[in-house]
Amino acid sequence: MHSIWRTLDRVLLRDIALVCLAVGVTGLSYGAVAVASGLPLWVPAALSVLVLAGASEFLFVGLVAAGGSPVAAVLAGLVVNARHLPFGLALPDVLGRGRRRLLGSHLMNDESVVFALAQDTLARQRAAYWACGLGVLLCWPLGAVTGGLIGAAIDDTDLFGLDAMFPAILLALVLPGLRDRDKRRAVPAGVAIALATTPFLPAGVPVLLALAGVAVTAVPHRKDKARKTGNPEEERPCPAP
């Protein structure tokens, strides 16, 4: 811990602290809605420590609270967290070795990875990664438990609009990824599959089937195909009037 404070400057530490605070605030809504939806407090509390992945936890609790199968919810959470595989490949030296690597892998999240990759030396990468990871490990469960206690005191979640919190937060997590054109093509296909199968399948299963929408990215876009084939009709600019 002493090496973290010696390696990082005050500005970076402040930024990490603000991000961890935001994570804790998000944890408040997570715990509140989870308990208000009928789940016992120990469920969001245990998930916040053992899983430590906000998007997966939101998805898991949302599906289970809606009556979905826990198995389907777990599979959906694993798919959401599949991005951790390239994260781990990008930061092998940052995680450490032995038991330290196990703990470092558990602390892996979007925030700690972003802070680590933004540094220009290995020492600063390690310090930023561990500072942010440990901060999230503290703030996320604390926020989830505090939110759970608040949710236990709320009788009517509809009165406060908490029932809309899960889809709103999941939507906010998805929107930044739509900057990529392939994702913009896959999303409508996935949405169509989910909507078509929801009336007939248990909650959670349509979400998994929606992943089939990714298949549309395998079909070359018309402009991409034109560039590869060198079609002059596609590449020729329009004549000026």
C-alpha positions in Angstrom: 0.0 0.0 0.0 2.8 2.4 0.8 4.2 1.9 -2.7 0.9 3.0 -4.2 0.9 6.3 -2.4 4.6 6.9 -3.4 4.1 6.0 -7.0 0.8 7.9 -7.8 0.4 11.6 -7.8 -2.4 13.5 -6.0 -4.4 14.2 -9.2 -4.5 10.5 -10.2 -5.4 9.5 -6.7 -8.2 12.0 -6.7 -9.6 10.7 -10.0 -9.5 7.1 -8.7 -11.3 8.2 -5.5 -14.0 10.0 -7.5 -14.6 6.9 -9.7 -14.8 4.6 -6.6 -17.3 7.0 -5.0 -19.4 6.9 -8.2 -19.2 3.1 -8.0 -20.5 3.2 -4.4 -23.4 5.4 -5.4 -24.3 2.9 -8.2 -24.1 0.2 -5.6 -26.8 2.0 -3.5 -29.3 1.6 -6.3 -28.2 -2.0 -7.0 -28.8 -3.1 -3.4 -32.0 -1.1 -2.9 -33.7 -2.5 -6.0 -32.4 -6.0 -5.3 -34.0 -6.1 -1.8 -37.1 -4.2 -2.8 -37.6 -6.7 -5.6 -38.0 -9.5 -3.0 -34.4 -10.8 -2.7 -32.9 -11.2 0.7 -30.1 -8.8 1.7 -27.4 -11.4 1.7 -27.8 -12.0 -2.1 -26.7 -8.6 -3.3 -24.2 -8.4 -0.4 -22.6 -11.8 -1.3 -22.6 -11.0 -5.0 -21.0 -7.7 -4.5 -18.0 -9.3 -2.8 -17.7 -12.7 -4.7 -18.6 -11.5 -8.2 -17.5 -7.8 -8.0 -18.8 -7.0 -11.5 -21.6 -4.5 -11.6 -23.1 -5.2 -15.0 -23.2 -8.9 -14.4 -24.8 -8.5 -11.0 -27.4 -6.1 -12.3 -28.3 -8.6 -15.0 -28.3 -11.6 -12.7 -30.5 -9.9 -10.0 -32.8 -8.4 -12.6 -33.4 -11.7 -14.3 -33.9 -13.6 -11.1 -36.2 -10.9 -9.7 -38.3 -11.2 -12.9 -38.7 -14.9 -12.3 -36.0 -16.1 -14.6 -33.9 -19.2 -14.1 -30.8 -18.7 -12.0 -28.8 -20.8 -14.5 -29.8 -18.6 -17.4 -28.9 -15.5 -15.2 -25.5 -17.0 -14.5 -24.8 -17.7 -18.1 -25.9 -14.2 -19.1 -23.6 -12.8 -16.5 -20.7 -14.9 -17.8 -21.3 -13.6 -21.3 -21.3 -10.0 -20.1 -18.0 -10.6 -18.3 -16.3 -12.3 -21.2 -14.5 -9.0 -21.9 -12.3 -9.8 -18.9 -10.5 -12.4 -21.0 -8.7 -9.8 -23.2 -8.3 -7.6 -20.1 -6.3 -10.3 -18.5 -4.2 -10.8 -21.6 -3.4 -7.1 -21.7 -2.2 -6.9 -18.1 -0.3 -10.0 -17.2 2.6 -8.2 -15.5 0.3 -5.9 -13.6 -1.6 -8.7 -11.8 1.5 -10.1 -10.1 2.2 -13.8 -9.4 0.9 -16.6 -7.2 -1.8 -15.6 -4.7 -1.3 -12.0 -5.6 -2.4 -12.8 -9.2 -5.5 -14.5 -7.9 -6.5 -11.4 -5.9 -5.6 -9.2 -8.8 -7.8 -11.1 -11.2 -10.7 -10.8 -8.7 -10.2 -7.0 -8.6 -10.3 -6.7 -12.4 -13.0 -4.4 -13.6 -13.5 -1.7 -16.3 -12.3 1.1 -14.0 -9.1 -0.5 -12.7 -8.1 -1.7 -16.3 -8.7 1.8 -17.8 -6.6 3.5 -15.1 -3.8 0.9 -15.5 -3.6 1.1 -19.3 -3.5 4.9 -19.1 -0.2 4.9 -17.3 3.2 5.1 -19.0 5.3 2.8 -16.7 4.8 -0.6 -15.3 5.1 0.7 -11.7 2.4 3.3 -12.3 0.2 0.7 -14.0 0.4 -1.6 -11.0 -0.2 1.2 -8.5 -3.2 2.5 -10.4 -4.7 -0.9 -10.9 -4.4 -2.0 -7.3 -5.6 1.4 -5.9 -8.7 1.4 -8.1 -9.4 -2.3 -7.7 -9.1 -2.2 -3.9 -11.2 1.0 -3.8 -14.0 -0.7 -5.8 -13.8 -3.7 -3.6 -14.5 -1.4 -0.6 -17.1 1.0 -2.2 -19.2 -1.4 -4.2 -20.1 -3.9 -1.4 -20.5 -1.0 1.0 -22.9 0.7 -1.4 -24.8 -2.5 -2.1 -25.4 -3.3 1.6 -26.4 0.3 2.4 -28.7 0.3 -0.5 -30.1 -3.1 0.5 -31.0 -1.7 4.0 -32.7 1.2 2.3 -34.6 -1.1 0.0 -35.8 -3.1 2.9 -37.6 -0.1 4.3 -39.4 0.7 1.0 -42.7 -1.0 0.6 -43.6 0.2 -2.8 -40.8 0.3 -5.4 -43.1 1.6 -8.1 -43.8 4.8 -6.0 -40.1 5.7 -6.4 -39.6 4.3 -9.8 -37.0 1.8 -8.6 -38.5 -0.9 -10.7 -37.1 1.0 -13.8 -33.6 1.3 -12.3 -32.3 -2.0 -13.6 -33.2 -1.5 -17.3 -32.1 2.1 -17.1 -28.7 1.3 -15.8 -28.2 -1.6 -18.2 -29.2 0.7 -21.1 -26.6 3.2 -19.9 -24.0 0.5 -19.9 -24.8 -0.6 -23.4 -25.1 2.8 -25.1 -21.4 3.6 -25.3 -20.7 0.4 -27.2 -23.1 1.5 -30.0 -20.4 3.8 -31.4 -19.1 0.7 -33.2 -20.9 0.1 -36.5 -20.9 -3.7 -36.1 -22.6 -3.4 -32.7 -25.2 -1.1 -34.2 -26.0 -3.8 -36.8 -26.1 -6.6 -34.2 -28.3 -4.8 -31.6 -31.6 -4.6 -33.7 -31.2 -8.3 -34.6 -30.7 -9.2 -31.0 -33.7 -7.1 -29.9 -35.9 -8.7 -32.5 -35.0 -12.2 -31.3 -35.5 -11.3 -27.7 -38.9 -9.7 -28.3 -40.1 -12.6 -30.5 -39.2 -15.3 -28.0 -40.2 -13.5 -24.7 -43.8 -14.6 -24.8 -42.9 -18.2 -25.2 -39.7 -18.8 -23.1 -38.8 -18.3 -19.4 -37.3 -15.0 -18.3 -33.6 -14.9 -19.0 -33.6 -17.3 -22.0 -34.5 -14.7 -24.6 -31.6 -12.6 -23.4 -29.2 -15.5 -24.2 -30.9 -16.1 -27.5 -30.4 -12.5 -28.4 -26.7 -13.2 -28.7 -27.5 -14.7 -32.0 -27.8 -11.2 -33.3 -24.0 -11.1 -33.3 -24.2 -13.3 -36.4 -25.1 -10.3 -38.6 -21.6 -8.9 -38.1 -20.3 -11.9 -40.1 -22.1 -10.5 -43.2 -19.9 -7.9 -44.9 -21.4 -4.5 -45.1 -22.0 -3.3 -48.6 -19.4 -0.6 -48.5 -16.9 -2.9 -46.9 -17.5 -5.5 -49.6 -17.1 -2.8 -52.3 -13.7 -1.8 -50.9 -12.5 -5.4 -50.8 -13.6 -6.1 -54.3 -12.6 -2.8 -55.7 -16.0 -2.2 -57.3 -15.7 1.2 -59.1 -19.5 1.7 -59.0 -19.4 1.7 -55.2 -16.2 3.7 -54.8 -16.6 6.3 -57.5 -17.5 9.7 -56.1 -20.6 11.5 -57.4 -19.9 14.1 -60.0 -20.1 17.7 -58.9 -23.2 19.5 -60.3 
